[in-house]
Amino acid sequence: MAHRAHLRGVAACAASIFAAGALAALGTGIAGAATASVTWDDWYTRFTRTASNATPNAGDTITVTTKFERTNSTDERLIWVKDLHNACLTYVPGSAKMNDRAVEPYLEIKPGFVAGDFNATDYQVFVKQTETPIFSVQYKVGADCLRGASLTAGMEYLGTLGPGSYGDKGPNVTVGYLGTGGTGSLDSLLGGFGS
């Protein structure tokens, strides 16, 4: 009987050590979310994409923004902007905005992307040296996102100066091991220890 109690104590101690190690190694999103950002130029247009949380957990909501800038004096009018996302991310209804203005009803929502249409005459968006529009979308991180893997997405757009396709520019987002269950969750890592 004492032997069995001793084994239970060792198992509980091992589970506690394992859980503390897992939290330290994998729980990077607990204390505060770090953003992820990437900037690139294509001719005279500069793009900056930012994810509000580079290491979200399942169940978290992240905001992805794309900022447009012109580096010369030629203005561009945006016709449409398409935000590409991984299949395990779900668009948060009503969250798509251009310059903090709701995009709906000029929004197309499909698996893998959310696209805003700015060709309507009452909702034109210009990119100038003095005007830097920002397209933002929110996504909920699904329990089916592969933990520890880098999710890379991007964007496409059409403007009066031509199209742009940047499907893998990022920024990269890595889903953490904590959250609402699923592959790689803390519950599955612990494997029922201590129960």
Sequence and secondary structure as in RCSB ss.txt:
>XXXX:A:sequence
MAHRAHLRGVAACAASIFAAGALAALGTGIAGAATASVTWDDWYTRFTRTASNATPNAGDTITVTTKFERTNSTD
ERLIWVKDLHNACLTYVPGSAKMNDRAVEPYLEIKPGFVAGDFNATDYQVFVKQTETPIFSVQYKVGADCLRGAS
LTAGMEYLGTLGPGSYGDKGPNVTVGYLGTGGTGSLDSLLGGFGS
>XXXX:A:secstr
 HHHHHHHHHHHHHHHHHHHHHHHHH TTSS    EEEEEEETTEEEEEEES SS  TT EEEEEEEEEESSS  
EEEEEEEEE  TTEEE TT  EETTEE TTSEEEETTEEEEE  STTS EEEBTTB  EEEEEEEE TTS TT E
E   EEEEETTEEEEETT    EE  S SSSSTT HHHHHTTTT 
